[in-house]
């Protein structure tokens, strides 16, 4: 299952890929072109000549060869002489090859800044696109903290002058942050080793600018990285090199001191942030009251496509009292500002009786919705099924909705969860884990609903204790769905072993259950569906991931 800020192509999604690596054919010769590229990459002078004379369609392949063979000098030379306006690594390397950027021991990421610093007149680069790559956290910090400063000329590197530009752009005049903290941060950055050597300076032709695109930047209350991002944003129109981040992630950590002040500190990243450039926003584990304090600041980000506000202590209640009505109104008015929002995560918030009102305030039909672990009731499920989003939803996470409630009238019936599913004709991924579903519920669901979900590719029903015959019937129903590719469920036979799963990993039962279900599907002509049988303890691990992620 995906997260709110991710952008999967549901129509092209393939969940049943085989993990088997193709066996290497003996005595398989490498193409002569590949060998020639490897050899050329070892000779910088010839490589630079080749970049200007080789057919342009070979240059991405030449750079790919250098990246995969760890040819550092070739990467530097290619970046320094790149003849196209845009360099996007996600288009040059496939998803597996992009893992070279994730290795903490690799210096590959830092070859890129060397290439920018060695820029030649042949280079036409105006956009370095690093999106859709899982970059090292240290490399992301270096890009945001240092690269814009490296593009400035020496006379421009005056902390006090830069601090004035930042405070004026951010509207932070006459406070301690503007006249003490920001100049101190800038002075520390300019004192780093990277700034001390002229050869590290990124020199762009007069009047030209370079945009560096990143997918994600993560901020917490436990470090001051959010100040670096604010400074970079506020200097955006001043530095020849500027950084654009698509998705911002803010999370509250446990910390000492003034709890409210510390919790609000990371939100200075919004100062100087150009609203049209922000594509996704994730706010996690905010302290009580913080979310509603920052809501007015979110209303300017009208182009948001994804919003993740899981576990933000959002507490909405039905009723006409001034406090209850004002809280709901503030949230709904903010949602109405988002003209492009199509992916929303509301997990682990209190929304009893209010989900329909929240969904109605959204201006665009959703393709992704997560209400995992939310406090909702049966009327909320009815509102979801009747909403304008029902016809467009491609991924829905309704896991862990049937949890304990001190009020009997607030408990959700597991059967009602399964009944509402029939209202989503475009559903591709569905998560119903940990909902105390009974054998009767699942059998009715398999016969009456599942076989009619013609677009469904993945179903997670783990964490529900089901008898083997119910699992078999579910598997047979999945086999009758032409688009089905992946099924996850829990093996009940291993329940007693789960208490000691760290000491006794007996996987036999799970393998037997998985084999039986696959055989049932195979008897119906479907051997392409992946069956993932997990222990009941897996649900506990999922909850831990929710907490620490």
KALINDA-V658203 format. One record per backbone hydrogen bond with DSSP energy under -0.5 kcal/mol. CO is the residue of the C=O (numbers start at 1). NH is the residue of the N-H. E is the energy in kcal/mol with one decimal. If there is no record, write none. Layout:
BEGIN
CO:NH:E / CO:NH:E
END
This chain:
BEGIN
3:6:-1.1 / 8:10:-0.9 / 9:12:-0.6 / 9:13:-0.7 / 25:28:-1.0 / 27:29:-0.7 / 31:35:-1.9 / 32:36:-2.5 / 33:37:-2.1 / 34:38:-2.3 / 35:39:-2.2 / 36:40:-2.6 / 37:41:-2.2 / 38:42:-0.5 / 39:42:-1.1 / 40:43:-1.8 / 42:44:-0.6 / 43:47:-2.6 / 44:48:-2.7 / 45:49:-1.8 / 46:50:-2.6 / 47:51:-2.3 / 48:52:-1.0 / 49:53:-0.7 / 50:53:-0.7 / 50:54:-3.3 / 55:58:-2.1 / 56:59:-1.1 / 56:60:-0.5 / 58:62:-2.2 / 59:63:-2.4 / 60:64:-2.5 / 61:65:-2.2 / 62:66:-1.7 / 63:67:-2.4 / 64:68:-2.5 / 65:69:-1.4 / 66:71:-2.7 / 67:70:-1.0 / 70:72:-1.3 / 71:75:-2.0 / 72:76:-2.3 / 73:77:-2.3 / 74:78:-2.7 / 75:79:-2.4 / 76:80:-2.3 / 77:81:-1.2 / 79:82:-1.0 / 80:120:-2.3 / 82:124:-2.7 / 85:126:-3.0 / 85:127:-2.0 / 87:89:-0.6 / 87:129:-2.5 / 88:91:-1.1 / 88:92:-0.6 / 89:92:-0.7 / 89:93:-2.5 / 94:98:-1.9 / 96:99:-1.3 / 97:100:-1.7 / 98:101:-1.9 / 99:102:-1.3 / 99:103:-0.8 / 101:136:-0.7 / 103:106:-1.2 / 107:110:-0.7 / 107:111:-0.8 / 108:111:-1.2 / 108:112:-0.7 / 109:112:-0.8 / 109:113:-0.7 / 110:114:-1.2 / 111:115:-2.0 / 112:116:-2.1 / 113:117:-2.2 / 114:118:-1.2 / 116:119:-1.2 / 120:123:-1.7 / 126:211:-2.5 / 127:87:-2.4 / 127:129:-0.7 / 128:130:-0.7 / 128:213:-2.5 / 129:89:-1.4 / 130:133:-0.6 / 133:135:-1.3 / 136:140:-2.0 / 137:141:-2.2 / 138:142:-2.0 / 139:143:-2.3 / 140:144:-2.2 / 141:145:-3.0 / 142:146:-2.7 / 142:147:-1.2 / 143:147:-0.5 / 143:148:-0.6 / 146:150:-2.5 / 147:151:-1.0 / 149:152:-1.4 / 150:202:-1.5 / 153:156:-1.5 / 153:157:-0.6 / 154:157:-1.5 / 156:158:-1.9 / 157:159:-0.5 / 158:162:-2.5 / 159:163:-2.6 / 160:164:-1.7 / 161:165:-1.6 / 162:166:-2.3 / 163:167:-2.7 / 164:168:-2.1 / 165:169:-2.3 / 166:170:-2.6 / 167:171:-1.1 / 167:172:-2.3 / 172:175:-0.8 / 175:178:-1.1 / 175:179:-1.6 / 176:180:-1.7 / 176:181:-1.6 / 177:182:-2.4 / 180:184:-1.3 / 181:185:-2.5 / 182:186:-2.5 / 183:187:-2.2 / 184:188:-2.1 / 185:189:-2.2 / 186:190:-2.2 / 187:191:-0.8 / 188:191:-0.5 / 189:192:-1.2 / 192:195:-1.5 / 192:196:-0.5 / 193:196:-1.4 / 193:197:-0.6 / 196:198:-0.5 / 197:200:-1.9 / 198:201:-1.6 / 201:203:-0.9 / 202:204:-0.7 / 205:208:-2.4 / 210:242:-2.2 / 211:128:-3.0 / 211:213:-0.5 / 212:244:-2.8 / 213:130:-2.4 / 214:246:-2.2 / 215:247:-2.0 / 217:249:-2.4 / 219:251:-2.1 / 220:223:-0.7 / 224:227:-1.5 / 224:228:-1.0 / 225:229:-1.9 / 226:230:-2.0 / 227:231:-2.6 / 228:232:-2.4 / 229:233:-2.5 / 230:234:-2.5 / 231:235:-1.5 / 233:236:-1.4 / 235:238:-1.7 / 235:239:-2.4 / 240:210:-2.3 / 242:212:-2.5 / 244:214:-2.8 / 246:279:-2.4 / 246:280:-2.2 / 247:217:-1.6 / 248:282:-2.7 / 249:219:-3.1 / 250:284:-2.6 / 251:221:-0.8 / 257:259:-0.9 / 258:262:-2.8 / 259:263:-2.1 / 260:264:-1.7 / 261:265:-1.2 / 262:266:-0.6 / 264:267:-1.6 / 265:268:-1.8 / 266:269:-1.6 / 267:270:-1.5 / 268:271:-1.8 / 270:273:-1.4 / 273:275:-0.6 / 274:277:-1.5 / 274:278:-0.5 / 275:278:-0.9 / 277:279:-0.6 / 279:305:-3.2 / 279:306:-1.4 / 280:248:-2.0 / 281:308:-2.7 / 282:250:-3.3 / 284:252:-1.7 / 287:290:-1.7 / 287:291:-0.6 / 289:293:-1.1 / 290:294:-1.6 / 291:295:-0.9 / 294:297:-0.9 / 294:298:-0.8 / 295:298:-1.4 / 295:299:-0.7 / 296:299:-0.7 / 297:300:-0.5 / 298:301:-1.7 / 300:302:-1.9 / 301:304:-1.4 / 302:339:-1.4 / 302:340:-0.8 / 305:342:-2.2 / 305:343:-1.3 / 306:281:-1.7 / 307:309:-0.6 / 307:345:-2.4 / 308:283:-3.6 / 309:312:-0.7 / 310:285:-1.2 / 313:315:-0.6 / 314:316:-0.5 / 314:350:-2.5 / 321:325:-2.7 / 322:326:-2.4 / 323:327:-1.9 / 324:328:-1.9 / 325:329:-2.5 / 326:330:-2.2 / 327:331:-1.8 / 328:332:-2.6 / 329:333:-2.8 / 330:334:-1.6 / 331:335:-2.3 / 332:336:-1.9 / 333:337:-0.6 / 334:337:-1.2 / 335:338:-1.2 / 337:339:-1.2 / 338:363:-0.6 / 342:367:-3.1 / 342:368:-1.6 / 343:307:-2.3 / 344:346:-0.5 / 344:370:-1.6 / 345:309:-2.5 / 347:311:-2.7 / 349:351:-0.8 / 349:375:-2.2 / 350:316:-2.8 / 351:354:-2.7 / 351:355:-0.8 / 354:358:-2.1 / 355:359:-2.7 / 356:360:-2.1 / 357:361:-1.1 / 358:362:-0.5 / 359:362:-1.0 / 367:394:-2.5 / 367:395:-2.0 / 368:344:-2.0 / 369:397:-2.2 / 370:346:-2.9 / 371:374:-2.0 / 372:348:-2.3 / 374:376:-1.0 / 375:351:-2.1 / 377:380:-0.7 / 377:381:-1.4 / 378:382:-2.0 / 379:383:-2.2 / 380:384:-2.2 / 381:385:-2.4 / 382:386:-1.7 / 383:387:-0.6 / 384:387:-0.8 / 387:390:-1.1 / 389:392:-1.2 / 389:393:-1.7 / 394:428:-2.8 / 394:429:-2.4 / 395:369:-1.9 / 396:398:-0.7 / 396:431:-2.2 / 397:371:-2.6 / 398:401:-0.6 / 399:373:-1.9 / 401:403:-1.4 / 406:408:-0.6 / 407:410:-1.6 / 408:411:-1.2 / 413:416:-0.9 / 413:417:-1.2 / 414:418:-1.4 / 415:419:-1.7 / 416:420:-1.8 / 417:421:-0.7 / 419:422:-1.0 / 420:423:-1.8 / 421:424:-1.8 / 423:425:-0.7 / 424:427:-1.3 / 428:457:-3.0 / 428:458:-2.1 / 429:396:-2.2 / 430:432:-0.5 / 430:460:-2.4 / 431:398:-2.5 / 433:400:-2.6 / 438:442:-2.3 / 439:443:-2.4 / 440:444:-2.3 / 441:445:-2.3 / 442:446:-2.6 / 443:447:-2.0 / 444:448:-2.8 / 445:449:-1.7 / 445:450:-2.9 / 446:451:-0.8 / 449:452:-1.6 / 450:453:-1.8 / 452:454:-1.6 / 453:456:-1.4 / 457:485:-2.4 / 457:486:-1.9 / 458:430:-2.2 / 459:461:-0.6 / 459:488:-2.5 / 460:432:-3.4 / 461:464:-0.7 / 462:434:-1.9 / 464:466:-0.8 / 467:471:-2.0 / 468:472:-2.6 / 469:473:-2.1 / 470:474:-2.2 / 471:475:-2.5 / 472:476:-2.4 / 473:477:-2.0 / 474:478:-2.3 / 475:479:-2.1 / 476:480:-0.9 / 477:480:-0.6 / 478:481:-1.5 / 480:482:-0.8 / 481:484:-1.6 / 485:530:-2.9 / 486:459:-1.9 / 487:532:-3.5 / 488:461:-3.0 / 489:534:-2.6 / 490:492:-0.7 / 491:494:-1.0 / 492:495:-1.7 / 494:498:-1.1 / 495:498:-0.7 / 495:499:-0.6 / 496:499:-0.6 / 497:500:-1.4 / 498:501:-1.7 / 500:503:-1.7 / 500:504:-2.3 / 504:506:-1.3 / 505:507:-1.0 / 507:511:-2.3 / 508:512:-2.5 / 509:513:-2.7 / 510:514:-2.8 / 511:515:-2.4 / 512:516:-2.4 / 513:517:-2.5 / 514:518:-2.3 / 515:519:-2.2 / 516:520:-2.2 / 517:521:-2.2 / 518:522:-2.5 / 519:523:-2.1 / 520:524:-0.6 / 521:524:-0.9 / 521:526:-2.6 / 522:525:-1.9 / 525:527:-0.6 / 529:531:-0.5 / 530:487:-2.7 / 530:532:-0.6 / 531:533:-0.7 / 532:489:-1.9 / 532:534:-0.6 / 534:491:-1.8 / 535:538:-1.2 / 536:539:-1.5 / 536:540:-0.5 / 537:541:-1.8 / 538:542:-2.2 / 539:543:-1.8 / 540:544:-1.9 / 541:545:-2.2 / 542:546:-2.3 / 543:547:-1.6 / 544:548:-2.6 / 545:549:-2.5
END
